[in-house]
């Protein structure tokens, strides 16, 4: 099994502030999203997507896979569904859809 890339442990205050986000804050959110996808935590995936993380973000390793690809390879249909529906304008972080 491939190990995930090294991720930042905590989210900075910039991640928690709605509105304008720096590139560093966006990258940090994407890293947290990818970490949640890798370990199959669908609630964290929903939360990071709601906060602005990008399902098209790529793991920073030799394979360069997106969150959707990793979820598909791991057979996590819930996360695949979440990432597939992310483009909907009415995305609700607490919905079970």
Kinemage of the C-alpha trace (Angstrom):
@kinemage 1
@onewidth
@group {chain A} dominant
@subgroup {mainchain}
@vectorlist {calphas} color= white
{ca unk a 1} P 0.000 0.000 0.000
{ca unk a 2} L 1.271 3.414 -0.927
{ca unk a 3} L 1.810 5.822 1.970
{ca unk a 4} L 0.305 9.300 1.727
{ca unk a 5} L 2.521 12.279 1.229
{ca unk a 6} L 3.450 14.303 4.268
{ca unk a 7} L 0.623 16.647 5.213
{ca unk a 8} L 0.436 19.635 7.525
{ca unk a 9} L -1.054 18.467 10.844
{ca unk a 10} L -3.233 21.431 11.813
{ca unk a 11} L -5.127 23.915 9.772
{ca unk a 12} L -3.992 27.490 10.106
{ca unk a 13} L -6.433 30.261 10.966
{ca unk a 14} L -6.410 31.212 7.289
{ca unk a 15} L -8.221 27.943 6.503
{ca unk a 16} L -11.013 28.758 8.918
{ca unk a 17} L -11.722 32.252 7.629
{ca unk a 18} L -14.395 32.439 4.935
{ca unk a 19} L -13.816 34.680 1.953
{ca unk a 20} L -10.438 35.342 0.389
{ca unk a 21} L -7.863 32.629 0.967
{ca unk a 22} L -4.168 32.710 0.207
{ca unk a 23} L -2.616 30.116 -2.079
{ca unk a 24} L -0.932 28.640 0.987
{ca unk a 25} L -4.270 28.266 2.791
{ca unk a 26} L -5.874 26.683 -0.283
{ca unk a 27} L -2.982 24.229 -0.621
{ca unk a 28} L -3.262 23.388 3.067
{ca unk a 29} L -6.992 22.673 2.711
{ca unk a 30} L -6.343 20.533 -0.355
{ca unk a 31} L -3.696 18.577 1.556
{ca unk a 32} L -6.167 17.954 4.382
{ca unk a 33} L -8.798 16.848 1.855
{ca unk a 34} L -6.362 14.424 0.239
{ca unk a 35} L -5.404 13.050 3.638
{ca unk a 36} L -9.092 12.468 4.474
{ca unk a 37} L -9.645 10.760 1.112
{ca unk a 38} L -6.613 8.531 1.582
{ca unk a 39} L -7.842 7.351 4.992
{ca unk a 40} L -11.503 7.106 3.905
{ca unk a 41} L -12.978 9.715 6.241
{ca unk a 42} L -16.066 10.851 4.330
{ca unk a 43} L -17.204 13.372 6.969
{ca unk a 44} L -13.867 15.187 6.814
{ca unk a 45} L -14.004 15.083 3.014
{ca unk a 46} L -17.424 16.804 3.091
{ca unk a 47} L -16.149 19.370 5.566
{ca unk a 48} L -13.007 20.263 3.579
{ca unk a 49} L -14.971 20.505 0.335
{ca unk a 50} L -17.517 22.765 1.999
{ca unk a 51} L -14.664 24.982 3.218
{ca unk a 52} L -13.308 25.332 -0.323
{ca unk a 53} L -10.888 22.462 -0.936
{ca unk a 54} L -10.693 21.200 -4.524
{ca unk a 55} L -11.544 17.591 -5.446
{ca unk a 56} L -9.250 17.999 -8.449
{ca unk a 57} L -6.266 18.651 -6.197
{ca unk a 58} L -3.491 16.135 -6.726
{ca unk a 59} L -1.340 14.182 -4.316
{ca unk a 60} L 2.175 15.598 -4.358
{ca unk a 61} L 3.980 12.336 -4.999
{ca unk a 62} L 5.309 10.410 -7.972
{ca unk a 63} L 1.796 9.291 -9.041
{ca unk a 64} L 0.125 12.736 -9.012
{ca unk a 65} L -3.407 11.287 -8.599
{ca unk a 66} L -6.523 13.296 -7.783
{ca unk a 67} L -8.719 12.683 -4.741
{ca unk a 68} L -11.383 11.114 -6.967
{ca unk a 69} L -8.898 8.667 -8.500
{ca unk a 70} L -7.583 7.605 -5.083
{ca unk a 71} L -11.110 7.128 -3.698
{ca unk a 72} L -12.002 5.029 -6.747
{ca unk a 73} L -8.892 2.862 -6.397
{ca unk a 74} L -9.606 2.303 -2.708
{ca unk a 75} L -13.210 1.353 -3.499
{ca unk a 76} L -14.694 4.085 -1.305
{ca unk a 77} L -17.965 4.686 -3.127
{ca unk a 78} L -19.197 7.274 -0.605
{ca unk a 79} L -16.199 9.550 -1.238
{ca unk a 80} L -16.425 8.947 -5.000
{ca unk a 81} L -20.056 10.086 -4.835
{ca unk a 82} L -19.180 13.128 -2.721
{ca unk a 83} L -16.403 14.222 -5.097
{ca unk a 84} L -18.569 13.596 -8.162
{ca unk a 85} L -21.397 15.755 -6.798
{ca unk a 86} L -19.091 18.540 -5.619
{ca unk a 87} L -19.760 20.678 -8.674
{ca unk a 88} L -23.405 21.187 -7.740
{ca unk a 89} L -24.087 24.794 -6.707
{ca unk a 90} L -26.408 23.743 -3.870
{ca unk a 91} L -23.855 21.430 -2.247
{ca unk a 92} L -24.816 20.971 1.396
{ca unk a 93} L -22.089 19.826 3.769
{ca unk a 94} L -24.545 17.889 5.952
{ca unk a 95} L -26.629 16.197 3.285
{ca unk a 96} L -26.298 12.455 2.847
{ca unk a 97} L -26.623 12.724 -0.930
